[in-house]
Amino acid sequence: MVKIVTDSTADLTKEIIEEYGIEIVPLTVNLGNKLFRDYYDMTAKEFFQMLKETDDFPTTSQPSVDEFIKAYTKIGDQDDIVSIHISLDMSKTAQSASTAQKQLSGHKINIIDSRTVSVGLGLIVLELAKAVKDGADIKEVLSLADDLKSKIKIYFSVESLDYLQKGGRIGRAQGFLGTMLKIKPLLAVADGFVSPVERVRGSSRLISRMVEVIKDDAKGKKMKAAFILGEDESNSEELISQLKSEIQFEEMFRTYTGTVITSHAGPTAFGLAYYLS
């Protein structure tokens, strides 16, 4: 049988993780004098509130090699393991996984750099888990992962680029710095990096423009999507409402950004990941 392992930046809901038996290896967040595990130790809303009450800036750490050894050992050496993770250009999480793999030579472990993050990774993990539940073998699961990596797209925006800049994850959107007065950045994750799409004036126009870009990409095809919710859920709900009038969803779900993604994108991040089916 095939077992799916991912890390906490996939931002999947607890319901999905429990339903499909997905193993989550957590990254950690440090805020002030508090250290906690992403996904396990604090809810998104609790973290949003913490950020309001402190001037400290959160930092994050990849899982240790021992965390991965623990996860792989728990599964055992009889099952095939597909361990798929946040882009290596954003975190060395997959590097820790690879080191653990080398120390467990008797285990059948396949490490995948998803080249994406958050619900982009989450969508891939969910589809792999569904395939496993339907009886897919390791060859089929790895082929599906490779196919989905090329299809996943993420569009998002933030109120401020401060978190992306300070956390070192601003990527190719560096050029948007210093232009934020009444201007909203439309951003994407492309080939493992945060990338600029365009600058838009005003929040309402931003959502409309995001819908236009996605509708143009969809070209009438059905979509599977995952929406990220920040502390202001109204932006995401408006985005969902507008997209529903333009695009046929085969499947969709909502989830809050986890503590690690919030640490790097900020509590105002909202957007979606999707692929066309």
C-alpha positions as CSV (number, residue, x, y, z in Angstrom):
1,M,0.0,0.0,0.0
2,V,1.0,3.6,-0.5
3,K,1.2,6.1,2.4
4,I,1.2,9.9,1.9
5,V,3.4,12.1,4.0
6,T,3.5,15.9,3.7
7,D,4.5,18.9,5.8
8,S,2.3,21.3,7.7
9,T,2.6,24.1,5.0
10,A,0.1,22.1,2.9
11,D,-2.6,23.9,5.0
12,L,-5.1,21.1,4.7
13,T,-8.0,20.9,7.1
14,K,-8.0,18.5,9.9
15,E,-11.1,16.8,8.4
16,I,-9.2,16.0,5.2
17,I,-6.1,14.9,6.9
18,E,-8.1,12.5,9.2
19,E,-10.3,11.2,6.4
20,Y,-7.4,10.2,4.2
21,G,-4.8,9.2,6.9
22,I,-2.3,11.8,5.7
23,E,0.9,12.0,7.8
24,I,1.8,15.6,8.7
25,V,5.4,16.6,9.6
26,P,5.3,20.0,11.2
27,L,7.5,23.0,10.6
28,T,8.0,25.2,13.7
29,V,7.3,28.9,14.4
30,N,9.1,31.1,16.9
31,L,7.3,34.2,18.1
32,G,8.9,36.2,20.9
33,N,9.8,33.5,23.5
34,K,7.2,31.0,22.3
35,L,8.1,28.1,20.0
36,F,5.3,25.9,18.6
37,R,4.6,23.4,15.9
38,D,2.6,24.4,12.9
39,Y,-0.7,22.7,12.6
40,Y,-0.6,20.9,15.9
41,D,-0.1,23.5,18.6
42,M,-2.2,26.5,17.7
43,T,-5.2,27.4,15.5
44,A,-4.9,30.0,12.7
45,K,-7.2,32.4,14.6
46,E,-5.2,32.1,17.8
47,F,-2.1,33.0,15.8
48,F,-3.8,36.0,14.1
49,Q,-4.6,37.3,17.5
50,M,-1.0,36.8,18.8
51,L,0.4,38.8,15.9
52,K,-1.9,41.7,16.9
53,E,-0.6,41.7,20.4
54,T,3.1,41.7,19.7
55,D,5.7,43.8,17.9
56,D,7.9,40.7,17.5
57,F,8.2,39.2,14.0
58,P,7.7,35.4,13.6
59,T,10.4,33.2,12.3
60,T,10.1,29.6,11.1
61,S,12.2,26.4,10.9
62,Q,12.1,23.4,8.7
63,P,11.4,20.0,10.4
64,S,14.4,18.2,11.8
65,V,15.7,15.0,10.2
66,D,14.5,13.2,13.4
67,E,11.0,14.4,12.8
68,F,11.0,12.7,9.4
69,I,12.6,9.5,10.7
70,K,9.9,9.3,13.3
71,A,7.2,9.7,10.7
72,Y,8.7,7.2,8.3
73,T,9.4,4.7,11.1
74,K,5.8,5.0,12.3
75,I,4.6,3.9,8.8
76,G,7.2,1.1,8.6
77,D,9.1,-0.5,5.8
78,Q,6.3,-2.6,4.2
79,D,4.4,0.3,2.6
80,D,5.6,2.6,-0.2
81,I,5.9,6.2,1.1
82,V,5.3,9.3,-1.0
83,S,6.7,12.3,0.9
84,I,5.8,15.5,-0.9
85,H,6.8,18.9,0.4
86,I,6.9,22.7,0.1
87,S,9.2,24.1,-2.7
88,L,12.9,23.7,-1.9
89,D,13.3,27.4,-2.9
90,M,11.1,28.4,0.0
91,S,12.2,25.9,2.6
92,K,14.7,23.1,3.1
93,T,12.0,20.8,4.4
94,A,12.5,18.3,1.5
95,Q,16.2,18.3,2.2
96,S,15.5,17.1,5.8
97,A,13.2,14.5,4.3
98,S,16.0,13.3,1.9
99,T,18.5,13.0,4.7
100,A,16.1,10.9,6.7
101,Q,15.5,8.8,3.7
102,K,19.2,8.0,3.4
103,Q,19.2,6.9,7.0
104,L,16.4,4.5,6.5
105,S,17.7,2.5,3.6
106,G,15.2,-0.4,4.2
107,H,12.2,1.8,3.8
108,K,10.6,2.5,0.4
109,I,10.5,6.4,0.5
110,N,10.0,8.7,-2.5
111,I,10.8,12.4,-1.8
112,I,9.1,15.0,-4.0
113,D,9.7,18.7,-4.2
114,S,6.2,20.0,-5.1
115,R,7.5,23.3,-6.4
116,T,4.6,25.0,-4.7
117,V,3.3,25.8,-1.2
118,S,0.2,26.1,1.0
119,V,-3.0,25.0,-0.7
120,G,-1.1,24.4,-4.0
121,L,0.7,21.6,-2.1
122,G,-2.5,20.7,-0.3
123,L,-4.4,20.1,-3.5
124,I,-1.7,17.8,-4.8
125,V,-1.6,15.9,-1.5
126,L,-5.4,15.5,-1.5
127,E,-5.5,14.1,-5.0
128,L,-2.7,11.7,-4.3
129,A,-4.5,10.5,-1.1
130,K,-7.8,10.0,-3.1
131,A,-5.9,8.0,-5.7
132,V,-4.4,5.8,-2.9
133,K,-7.9,5.3,-1.4
134,D,-9.1,4.2,-4.8
135,G,-6.3,1.6,-5.1
136,A,-3.6,3.3,-7.0
137,D,-0.1,1.7,-6.8
138,I,3.1,3.6,-6.3
139,K,3.9,4.0,-10.0
140,E,0.4,5.5,-10.6
141,V,0.7,7.8,-7.6
142,L,4.2,9.1,-8.6
143,S,2.9,9.7,-12.2
144,L,-0.1,11.6,-10.8
145,A,2.1,13.8,-8.6
146,D,4.3,14.7,-11.6
147,D,1.3,15.6,-13.7
148,L,-0.3,17.7,-10.9
149,K,2.9,19.6,-10.3
150,S,2.7,21.0,-13.8
151,K,-1.0,22.0,-13.5
152,I,-1.2,23.7,-10.1
153,K,-1.6,27.5,-10.1
154,I,-1.7,29.9,-7.1
155,Y,-2.9,33.5,-7.2
156,F,-3.0,35.5,-4.0
157,S,-2.7,39.0,-2.5
158,V,-1.6,40.6,0.7
159,E,-2.3,44.0,2.4
160,S,1.4,44.5,3.0
161,L,4.6,43.0,1.5
162,D,6.4,43.4,4.9
163,Y,6.0,39.7,5.9
164,L,7.1,38.4,2.6
165,Q,10.1,40.7,2.6
166,K,11.2,40.2,6.2
167,G,10.7,36.4,6.0
168,G,12.8,36.2,2.9
169,R,10.1,34.8,0.7
170,I,9.3,37.8,-1.5
171,G,11.0,36.1,-4.5
172,R,10.6,37.8,-7.8
173,A,8.0,40.2,-6.3
174,Q,10.8,42.4,-4.9
175,G,10.1,45.0,-7.5
176,F,6.7,45.7,-6.0
177,L,8.2,47.1,-2.8
178,G,7.7,50.8,-2.3
179,T,4.7,51.0,-4.5
180,M,2.0,49.9,-2.1
181,L,0.0,53.1,-1.3
182,K,-3.5,52.2,-2.4
183,I,-2.0,49.7,-4.8
184,K,-2.7,46.0,-4.2
185,P,-0.2,43.4,-5.5
186,L,-1.6,40.5,-7.5
187,L,0.9,37.7,-6.9
188,A,1.4,34.1,-8.0
189,V,3.5,31.1,-7.0
190,A,5.4,30.0,-10.1
191,D,8.1,27.3,-10.3
192,G,8.6,27.4,-6.6
193,F,8.9,31.2,-6.1
194,V,6.5,34.0,-5.3
195,S,6.2,36.0,-8.6
196,P,4.6,39.3,-9.4
197,V,1.6,39.4,-11.7
198,E,0.5,43.0,-11.7
199,R,-0.3,46.0,-9.5
200,V,-4.0,46.8,-9.0
201,R,-5.5,49.9,-7.6
202,G,-8.0,49.2,-4.8
203,S,-9.3,46.0,-3.1
204,S,-12.5,45.7,-5.1
205,R,-10.6,46.0,-8.4
206,L,-8.0,43.5,-7.2
207,I,-10.6,40.8,-6.7
208,S,-12.3,41.5,-10.0
209,R,-8.9,41.4,-11.7
210,M,-8.0,38.1,-10.0
211,V,-11.3,36.7,-11.4
212,E,-10.5,37.9,-14.9
213,V,-7.0,36.3,-14.9
214,I,-8.4,33.0,-13.6
215,K,-11.4,33.0,-16.0
216,D,-9.1,33.7,-18.9
217,D,-6.9,30.8,-17.9
218,A,-9.9,28.4,-17.4
219,K,-11.3,28.9,-20.8
220,G,-14.5,27.1,-19.8
221,K,-12.9,24.1,-18.2
222,K,-14.0,22.7,-14.9
223,M,-11.8,23.6,-11.9
224,K,-10.7,22.0,-8.6
225,A,-9.7,24.7,-6.1
226,A,-8.7,25.4,-2.6
227,F,-9.2,28.9,-1.1
228,I,-7.1,30.3,1.7
229,L,-8.7,32.5,4.3
230,G,-6.9,35.1,6.3
231,E,-8.1,37.1,9.3
232,D,-10.5,39.1,7.0
233,E,-12.6,36.3,5.5
234,S,-14.7,38.8,3.4
235,N,-12.0,39.0,0.7
236,S,-12.0,35.3,0.2
237,E,-15.8,35.0,0.3
238,E,-16.1,37.8,-2.3
239,L,-13.5,36.0,-4.5
240,I,-15.4,32.8,-4.2
241,S,-18.7,34.4,-5.0
242,Q,-17.4,36.1,-8.1
243,L,-15.6,33.0,-9.4
244,K,-18.7,30.9,-8.9
245,S,-20.6,33.1,-11.3
246,E,-17.9,32.6,-13.9
247,I,-16.4,29.2,-13.5
248,Q,-17.8,25.7,-13.0
249,F,-16.2,24.1,-9.9
250,E,-15.8,20.3,-9.9
251,E,-14.6,20.5,-6.3
252,M,-13.5,23.2,-3.8
253,F,-12.7,23.7,-0.2
254,R,-11.7,26.6,2.2
255,T,-9.0,26.6,4.7
256,Y,-7.1,29.1,6.9
257,T,-3.5,29.8,6.3
258,G,-1.4,27.9,8.8
259,T,1.0,29.6,11.2
260,V,4.0,29.1,9.0
261,I,2.4,30.5,5.9
262,T,1.0,33.4,7.9
263,S,4.5,34.0,9.3
264,H,5.7,34.6,5.7
265,A,2.7,36.0,3.9
266,G,1.0,37.9,6.8
267,P,-2.5,37.5,8.3
268,T,-4.1,39.4,5.4
269,A,-3.2,36.9,2.7
270,F,-6.0,35.5,0.6
271,G,-6.3,33.7,-2.7
272,L,-6.5,30.3,-4.1
273,A,-4.8,27.4,-5.7
274,Y,-6.4,25.4,-8.5
275,Y,-6.0,23.1,-11.4
276,L,-8.2,22.5,-14.5
277,S,-9.7,19.1,-15.1
